[in-house]
């Protein structure tokens, strides 16, 4: 239930082992690769200056990025055409990965296999190309047919040339504007995809002039089938017949190829898998540094995977490859570690909502558990209904299991449960409050209680977020913000004292005089105003301000106003939790009243059903958003930065595409 | 959407960006620089171009690179403005990139055609910005055909495809003409989707630009290229504002340069043709200057329209062109007094 700990791993090995190491890294699938050059520049790797390491230290003087880039497009193309011909879906089988194999040999083997069917596949492609040409011919002939042009005759003219062409609409306008000066008869045949299609009949004598003009109109000549006789219609018929013949030939060839599917499938899958691995290796290589004889690879590996990683490398190379393992805490410079969230099954789906705001930084507490609990609480409190909650729950399950939307389905299901729970407390089923007795409270009958409890809930949640914030600031050892900051101790005390002050005045609890409170609050505000100089004094820094005193105090001055305002607005903001609980009942009452006004009972029931749908859809959405708003704005702004980097290990994912 | 809500924010942004334009004094100091590196240093120290120059090793800088960085600044500014638009307006503004992309593509095509190395053009900032073409394929082209094929699947392809016809010898001239023409067709198509009033202003602004370019084209066609009247007409831009398509047609069919002068003398654009040796040298400059003032006046009489953005981009272009000219003048050591004659902006008072 937290951000998973990482370690930095460095791998140094001989260049000849690079491919093999990269393959193991991908098979292992837990290393978040770092740019090795910047890593070497910012962090000194710790090596004892012994004889064993002398080579490495020498190499470090002359490192450069790995530059030669392999081109797989050719392999990709033939593997794809083989897939298509045999009608096989590309898939990856991890079992096929063998770290020691030679990609080049495998591809040679693959190509030998491919050779056997190559001719047939190429013939199919050729036929398909022919078909598309003929189809284009037919399309062009249809333009002519529509205007009653007889292609056979026109093409056979002795003193005239016949052409069909398309040109843009603008250019066609120019042609029309200057028609009297063009030595051709131009017949407009139609408009297709924003282009005008025309036919031109030109005396052969004037062909050259006409051609120059047509070129300046940027015409595209349309292909007309040559060598056919008969009128347009019969030529179209012949072409269609030819296409049918070719199609049946393709069918036969395809069936023939498919016979060998069983035989070739294993090698195809294997080659594809290895191709994808090889492409991933290229990605890894772009981040490594390379010397004369050695390579350097760096990355983060989660603590839980580190043993497996080490043993896999050890197993394959014994001592030929040096593994450096370093604690993240010792790093001063360079890339901050990526964040891998680790949450139990109840909270897991909510990670996606947290990530929508930002990913926790490595040193931050993962807010997901608190977020999940408070989010369910807020949603349920605003949308408490046994029946409607069940609908949401069911649609969540539907999303998750049928439509495979894990995260969102999971969230909906959990919100549904929370809503059902509150439905029991409020005694509400599909808006109706008479079917079951409420266990806790009926919102409409206790409006003030509901609103006040909402505020109390808000104060509680804000308290928890202050505690989170203090923990985060402590983790960062941030004295300035932690002690004197608005989200730190001073801010928290200010918040508490202000609440105590208000309670005391309203309820007459302790009866401390107002000026005492005001004095304390003022003192806390002053601490917040002078947070930077105070911090710098304590830590003995020479300069009191980072960016000059004027700027600092202007900002701090506004900070005071914001602090006061935000304490008030944060708390009051939570009133909406109560308001929506009431609103929920109110909406139902409106529909219930309409239902009663209906003359027939069936119409009444229909109105209630529509009403419920509207309430679930509209109010459900609003409450979903309002809870999110409370979380993001009122709570996250207190304690959560979300500037982290997601953990993206180099690995094979199941559905790699071309 | 009402025009106020569409343009209030972006026009304010443009006002601040216009504040970043170089002043006359900046121009003067620029012309006093003695080397390309000095010019770059001046731009970093005194102007907003520092945004693109700051992290560059100035001592290694050379002319072509500095010019591409200056263009990069222009591109960044347009990028900033685009964020203020959505829907058809966003697409329209994006189309304006096409003009600059085409300009750069033509330069690459020229190099390819003449069998020169395309390496100097790799700094081109606009290529691919509108078309999303695979730049590598453009730069690796051996023939113009390769460039055209690289554009398969982009908005330009439909215009370039006819050039692949085997019957007609593809050549540089056609490539350039087709690219230019495609810009105006694409532009028109996109602006047709805007609000009525915006279309009207654009028709005026772009129309005046088309008038000027048509005159320049037909003049040069008659004087230098000896093209047939039909070709002249087909390559002209039929978007004119003050000059009708029929008038353009008459101009194309004028029998001599004198007849051409006679006809143009009656138009508002007669200032382009002085019938002396300055005509050719200064035509471009006169044209751009005139455009500057025309745009200013259209902008003034049509507040809260697309014209503010449209003009800003044009003004930015003028400044960039001037800067590039100045960098070239510095590089090739042209005296200051001579140099300023070739700038679009007048340095003696006025704008």
Interface residues (C-beta under 8 A of the other chain):
Chain A: X168 X170 X171 X173 X174 X175 X177 X178 X181 X182 X195 X209 X211 X212 X213 X215 X216 X217 X218 X219 X220 X221
Chain B: X158 X159 X161 X162 X163 X165 X167 X168 X174 X177 X178 X181 X184 X185 X188 X228 X229 X230 X231 X233 X234 X235 X238 X245 X246 X249
